[in-house]
Every structure is written in C-alpha cells, then in structure tokens.
Amino acid sequence: MFEKHPERLNRLIDDLLSDVQEESGAETVSDFGRLWRDYVRGHAGLALLLFAVMAMWGPLPLILPLLGQYNVDHVMMVTDYPAGIPETMWEAQTRKLWFVAVAGAGVFALFTAFHLIHGWVSIKLAQCIIYRMREQLHKKLQALHVGFDDSAVGGAGS
C-alpha cells in the first residue's frame, strides 16, 4: 500500500511524530452542536438547573469575608474602641456576634446543600447522556448484518 505512495507514508510519520495538532475550531463547534442536539437538548431542564446551582453555589464562599469584615467593624469595633468595648455595649454586641455566627453557619449549610444538589444533578445529567449514547450504539450494532463480522478485516488472525 505504501510502496506505491511513499509521500503518504512520510506524511503519516510526520503527523505521528509532530508535537502540535492543528485544528480549525470548526470541528469543536460542530461537536458541541451535536452534543447539544443529540444528547443534552432532551434534558435541557436538568442542564439549566445545573447551571443555576453553579451560579448560586460559586459566590457563596465570598460571603464569609464580608461577615468577617462586619464582625471586625461592627461587633468588635476594633477601630472605634482600641482599648475594648465599653461594658454598656456588651449586650448589643453579643447579639451582633450571634448574628455573625448564625449567618456563617447558614452560609456553610447553604454551600453544603448546593454542593449536594450540584453533585446529584451532575450525576443524573451524565447518566441520561450516557444512556442515550449507549442506546444509539446498541441500535447501530443491531442494524449490522450477521455476516459483517466475517467480512470485516480485523484482529491478528486475518
């Protein structure tokens, strides 16, 4: 096969030994289009739920530094009272400290809940997509005629 076309052999060796694969990007766009059209579109609700959960889950840890700043500025009042909070303000400050503690625990609880929902929805969506791929593969394999295995070239014994 390669005796007649040595340039094909040289091109094949160059492609195999090259470090860089060139792609135009059109293949990637068409692959994403096919992924959406054939697999995800039927489960668009799950995909949108997944993106919504990720959008809410991502910024949750950013609330903790804000609570810390509130704690320093409004509860401990480090800049207003360097020597410490006066005794007359202890009750009000204790309520604010409890607010900060409960709000921090709430943020952790929300983060954990969104993490669990994200995991469940991701797994469910992946299972639906994989099931669809397996279903399509099964249909294609069942459509092959019985003599295909005998006529197709393959394996070391041929």
C-alpha positions in Angstrom: 0.0 0.0 0.0 2.7 2.5 0.9 5.2 1.2 -1.8 3.1 3.0 -4.4 2.7 6.2 -2.3 5.8 6.9 -0.3 4.6 10.5 0.2 1.6 9.2 2.2 3.9 7.2 4.4 6.2 10.3 5.0 3.1 12.4 5.8 1.8 9.8 8.2 5.1 9.5 10.0 5.3 13.3 10.2 1.8 13.5 11.6 2.5 10.8 14.2 5.8 12.4 15.3 4.6 16.0 15.4 4.0 17.7 18.7 1.3 20.0 17.6 -2.1 19.1 16.1 -3.7 21.8 14.1 -7.4 22.3 14.3 -9.5 25.0 12.8 -12.0 25.0 15.7 -14.9 24.2 13.4 -14.8 20.6 14.5 -15.1 21.6 18.1 -18.1 23.8 17.4 -19.8 21.1 15.4 -19.0 18.6 18.2 -20.7 20.8 20.8 -23.6 21.3 18.5 -24.0 17.6 18.1 -23.7 17.1 21.8 -26.4 19.6 22.5 -28.7 18.4 19.7 -28.4 14.7 20.2 -27.9 14.3 23.9 -28.5 17.3 26.1 -31.5 19.0 24.5 -33.8 16.3 25.8 -32.6 17.1 29.3 -32.4 20.9 29.0 -34.2 21.4 32.3 -31.5 19.4 34.2 -28.8 21.3 32.3 -30.3 24.7 33.2 -30.8 23.6 36.8 -27.1 22.6 36.9 -26.0 26.0 35.7 -28.4 27.8 38.1 -27.0 25.8 41.0 -23.4 26.5 39.9 -24.3 30.2 39.6 -25.6 30.3 43.2 -23.0 27.9 44.6 -19.9 29.8 43.3 -20.3 33.1 45.1 -21.4 31.7 48.5 -17.8 31.4 49.9 -17.3 35.1 49.1 -19.9 36.0 51.8 -17.6 34.7 54.6 -15.0 37.5 54.2 -17.9 40.1 54.3 -19.1 38.5 57.6 -15.6 38.7 58.9 -15.3 42.4 58.0 -18.7 43.1 59.6 -17.5 41.2 62.7 -14.4 43.4 63.0 -16.0 46.7 62.2 -19.4 46.4 63.9 -19.1 43.7 66.6 -15.6 44.1 67.9 -15.3 47.7 66.9 -11.5 47.5 66.8 -11.1 50.8 65.1 -13.6 52.7 67.3 -12.5 51.3 70.7 -8.9 50.2 70.6 -8.9 49.6 74.4 -12.0 47.4 74.1 -15.8 47.6 74.0 -17.4 49.6 76.9 -19.4 47.4 79.4 -22.6 49.2 78.5 -22.5 47.9 74.9 -21.9 44.2 75.7 -25.5 43.1 75.3 -25.9 44.7 71.8 -22.6 43.4 70.7 -23.4 39.9 71.9 -26.5 39.9 69.7 -24.4 41.0 66.7 -21.8 38.3 67.4 -24.6 35.7 67.5 -25.9 37.1 64.2 -22.4 36.7 62.6 -22.1 33.1 64.0 -25.5 32.1 62.8 -25.0 33.7 59.4 -21.7 32.0 59.0 -23.3 28.6 59.8 -26.1 29.4 57.4 -23.6 30.1 54.6 -21.8 26.8 55.3 -25.2 25.0 55.3 -26.2 26.6 52.0 -22.9 25.8 50.5 -23.2 22.2 51.6 -26.8 21.9 50.3 -25.8 23.4 46.9 -22.8 21.1 46.7 -25.1 18.1 47.2 -27.6 19.3 44.7 -24.8 20.0 42.2 -23.5 16.5 42.6 -26.9 14.9 42.2 -27.9 16.9 39.2 -24.5 16.4 37.5 -24.7 12.7 38.0 -28.3 12.5 36.8 -27.5 14.5 33.7 -24.4 12.4 32.9 -26.4 9.2 33.4 -29.1 10.4 31.0 -26.5 11.4 28.3 -24.6 8.1 28.7 -27.8 6.1 28.5 -28.7 7.9 25.2 -25.3 7.2 23.8 -25.5 3.5 24.7 -29.0 3.4 23.2 -27.7 4.8 19.9 -24.7 2.5 19.9 -27.0 -0.5 20.5 -29.3 0.5 17.6 -26.3 0.8 15.3 -24.8 -2.5 16.3 -28.2 -4.2 15.9 -28.5 -2.8 12.4 -25.3 -4.5 11.2 -26.0 -7.8 9.4 -24.7 -11.0 10.8 -22.1 -11.5 8.1 -20.4 -8.2 9.0 -18.0 -9.9 11.5 -16.9 -12.5 8.9 -16.3 -10.0 6.1 -14.7 -7.2 8.2 -10.9 -7.2 8.4 -9.5 -7.0 11.9 -7.5 -8.8 14.5 -4.2 -10.5 14.3 -5.6 -13.7 12.8 -6.7 -12.1 9.5 
